[in-house]
Every structure is written in C-alpha cells, then in structure tokens.
C-alpha cells in the first residue's frame, strides 16, 4: 500500500528552511513555505526551523501566524520546533532577552546554553522510545531544556541534558537533525498527522 503524501508547512522567515524542505520532499511530501496566515490553511503539520529565535518570534507575532499556530495546535495539528524553533514553542524562556514565543510546550528553555558558535558540536543521539539509534544531530548555539511539565515526555538526552521532548503532538528538539540530512525524526513527526 502506497503512503499518502502530506502537506507540511515550514515557517519560512529565517533559518534552516531549505534543509527541512529537502528532507520533507525526499520523504515524498509536499511543502508550503509559510510567511503569512493564509499559507497555513492547507497544511497538515508545521515545522519551526532553527535560526535566530528573536527574528523568528518577531515575524510570527507581526504577521499573525503565531495566533493561527496556537489555534491549530489546540485542534491537534502536529508542530515541531528545532533549536530556535524549540525556543519559540516554549512556555518559559530563561534568557536576558525574551523573544516573542508561542507558549505551546510546557518547558523552560535556556538560550545559547552551550556557549557561542565556536562551541557548536555534533553528536549521535539515542531515542529508545522511537526505536531510533544514532540520530545525527548538530548543536549550534543550542538551547538546553532545563525543566519540563508533567505532560511533557522526555524522548532524548545528550549526557544529562534534555534535548528532545514531546507534549501531545508538539515536539521540540534543541538540535538540528536536518543539517546532517537524517530523515528519521521528520518521519516520526509526520507520522503524528
């Protein structure tokens, strides 16, 4: 039986849009680059990519996309945020500068927790509950999830740090899987539709 193609919206103001788009398309799905509220209407799930959380948060707020994403999340539409996207999804942000954010995920996240660009690194992650071994992840000026609410499931850690969580159909990864073209996290995310 052939799989059914889905339509995935990628919030496309800044960040790793092209890399996410390539993976989603290689998995056989359609992509819409979301820049205004009307772009959300035919999407079945959304990706908020890594990049700069203040910039992404500002555009989501100014365009009205944020309000629409909150409505869609309440209706059960899957959303994933990677790196800066995880910050945009968070309820609480531990930072001197608090960017506009959606508050959809009951986590406290700290921006740039590992340090500056020079402190970036790669790691292979184990995600036992998803039966994913050695997920290739890039941590670039990455945040750390410091605290999770009771409804949040921790899916992966790097050392002691929480790096991947899920609450309902909302996922947050503090890393980039798309930069190393590893499709397995995207496959799981799309399976939530």
C-alpha positions as CSV (number, residue, x, y, z in Angstrom):
1,X,0.0,0.0,0.0
2,X,1.4,3.4,-1.0
3,X,1.8,6.0,1.6
4,X,-0.3,9.1,1.4
5,X,1.5,12.4,0.7
6,X,1.0,15.0,3.4
7,X,1.3,18.8,3.2
8,X,3.9,20.3,5.7
9,X,4.2,24.0,6.4
10,X,7.6,25.3,7.2
11,X,7.7,28.7,8.9
12,X,10.0,30.4,6.4
13,X,11.2,33.8,7.7
14,X,14.7,32.7,8.5
15,X,16.8,29.7,9.5
16,X,17.1,26.2,8.2
17,X,14.1,26.3,5.8
18,X,15.9,24.8,2.8
19,X,17.3,21.8,4.8
20,X,13.9,20.9,6.3
21,X,12.2,21.3,2.9
22,X,14.7,19.0,1.2
23,X,14.1,16.2,3.8
24,X,10.3,16.5,3.8
25,X,10.3,16.4,0.0
26,X,12.7,13.4,-0.2
27,X,10.2,11.6,2.2
28,X,7.6,12.2,-0.5
29,X,5.6,15.0,1.0
30,X,4.6,18.5,-0.2
31,X,6.0,21.6,1.4
32,X,4.5,25.1,1.8
33,X,6.7,27.9,2.9
34,X,4.7,29.8,5.5
35,X,5.1,33.6,5.6
36,X,1.5,34.8,6.2
37,X,-1.6,33.3,7.8
38,X,-3.2,32.3,4.5
39,X,-0.3,29.9,3.9
40,X,-1.4,27.8,6.9
41,X,-4.8,26.7,5.6
42,X,-3.9,23.6,3.6
43,X,-1.0,22.4,5.9
44,X,-1.4,19.3,8.0
45,X,1.7,19.9,10.2
46,X,4.2,22.6,10.8
47,X,8.0,23.0,11.3
48,X,9.5,25.9,13.0
49,X,13.2,25.7,12.0
50,X,16.4,26.7,13.7
51,X,17.9,30.1,13.1
52,X,17.5,33.1,15.4
53,X,14.6,32.8,17.8
54,X,14.2,36.6,18.3
55,X,13.8,37.1,14.5
56,X,11.5,34.1,14.0
57,X,9.4,35.1,17.0
58,X,9.1,38.7,15.8
59,X,7.9,37.7,12.4
60,X,5.5,35.1,13.8
61,X,4.0,37.8,16.1
62,X,3.9,40.6,13.5
63,X,2.3,38.5,10.7
64,X,-0.4,36.9,12.9
65,X,1.0,33.4,12.2
66,X,1.5,32.9,15.9
67,X,-2.2,33.2,16.7
68,X,-3.0,30.8,13.9
69,X,-0.4,28.3,15.0
70,X,-1.8,28.4,18.6
71,X,-5.3,27.6,17.2
72,X,-4.0,24.8,15.0
73,X,-2.1,23.3,17.9
74,X,-5.2,23.3,20.1
75,X,-7.0,21.5,17.3
76,X,-4.3,18.7,17.3
77,X,-2.1,19.8,14.4
78,X,1.4,18.5,14.9
79,X,4.2,21.1,15.3
80,X,7.9,20.6,15.6
81,X,10.5,23.2,16.5
82,X,14.2,22.6,16.1
83,X,16.8,24.7,18.0
84,X,15.4,28.3,17.8
85,X,12.0,26.7,16.9
86,X,12.1,24.9,20.3
87,X,12.5,28.3,21.9
88,X,9.6,29.8,20.0
89,X,7.4,26.8,21.2
90,X,8.4,27.1,24.9
91,X,6.2,28.3,27.7
92,X,9.2,29.7,29.7
93,X,12.5,31.1,28.4
94,X,15.5,31.6,30.6
95,X,17.3,34.5,29.0
96,X,18.1,38.2,29.4
97,X,16.2,38.8,26.1
98,X,12.8,37.0,25.9
99,X,11.8,36.8,22.2
100,X,8.1,36.6,21.2
101,X,7.1,33.0,21.6
102,X,4.0,30.7,21.4
103,X,4.0,29.1,24.9
104,X,2.6,25.8,23.5
105,X,5.0,23.5,25.2
106,X,5.3,23.3,29.0
107,X,9.1,23.6,29.2
108,X,11.7,26.1,30.5
109,X,14.4,26.5,27.9
110,X,17.7,28.4,28.1
111,X,19.1,30.1,25.0
112,X,22.7,29.6,23.8
113,X,23.2,27.2,26.7
114,X,26.3,25.5,25.4
115,X,28.1,28.8,24.5
116,X,28.9,30.6,21.3
117,X,29.2,29.5,17.7
118,X,32.7,28.1,18.3
119,X,31.2,25.8,21.0
120,X,28.9,24.1,18.5
121,X,29.3,20.3,18.1
122,X,27.8,17.1,16.5
123,X,26.5,14.1,18.4
124,X,24.7,10.9,17.7
125,X,21.6,10.6,19.9
126,X,19.7,7.5,21.1
127,X,15.9,7.8,21.1
128,X,14.8,4.4,22.6
129,X,11.0,5.1,22.7
130,X,11.1,5.8,18.9
131,X,13.5,3.0,18.2
132,X,16.0,5.4,16.7
133,X,19.6,4.8,17.2
134,X,22.5,7.2,16.4
135,X,20.3,10.1,15.1
136,X,22.8,12.6,13.6
137,X,22.4,15.9,15.5
138,X,24.1,19.3,15.2
139,X,24.1,21.5,18.2
140,X,24.7,25.1,17.0
141,X,24.4,27.8,19.7
142,X,21.9,25.3,21.0
143,X,19.5,25.8,23.9
144,X,19.0,23.4,26.8
145,X,15.7,22.3,28.2
146,X,16.0,23.0,31.9
147,X,12.6,21.9,33.1
148,X,9.6,20.0,31.8
149,X,5.9,20.0,32.9
150,X,4.2,16.8,33.9
151,X,2.6,16.3,30.4
152,X,5.9,16.5,28.7
153,X,7.7,13.3,27.7
154,X,11.5,13.4,27.5
155,X,12.5,11.5,24.4
156,X,16.3,12.0,24.3
157,X,19.2,13.4,26.3
158,X,22.7,14.3,25.4
159,X,24.6,13.4,28.6
160,X,22.4,14.8,31.3
161,X,20.8,17.5,29.2
162,X,17.3,17.1,27.8
163,X,17.4,17.6,24.0
164,X,14.2,16.2,22.6
165,X,10.7,16.4,24.1
166,X,7.1,15.8,23.2
167,X,3.8,17.1,24.6
168,X,0.8,15.7,22.7
169,X,1.6,16.3,19.0
170,X,4.1,19.0,19.7
171,X,7.8,18.2,19.5
172,X,10.9,20.3,20.4
173,X,14.5,19.4,19.6
174,X,17.3,21.6,20.8
175,X,19.4,20.4,17.9
176,X,19.3,20.2,14.1
177,X,18.7,16.8,12.5
178,X,18.1,18.4,9.1
179,X,21.7,19.7,8.7
180,X,23.0,16.2,8.5
181,X,20.1,15.1,6.3
182,X,18.9,12.4,8.8
183,X,15.2,12.0,8.0
184,X,14.2,9.7,10.9
185,X,12.9,12.5,13.3
186,X,10.9,14.0,10.4
187,X,9.4,10.6,9.6
188,X,8.2,10.2,13.2
189,X,6.9,13.8,13.3
190,X,4.9,13.3,10.0
191,X,3.5,10.0,11.4
192,X,1.7,12.1,14.0
193,X,-0.7,13.6,11.4
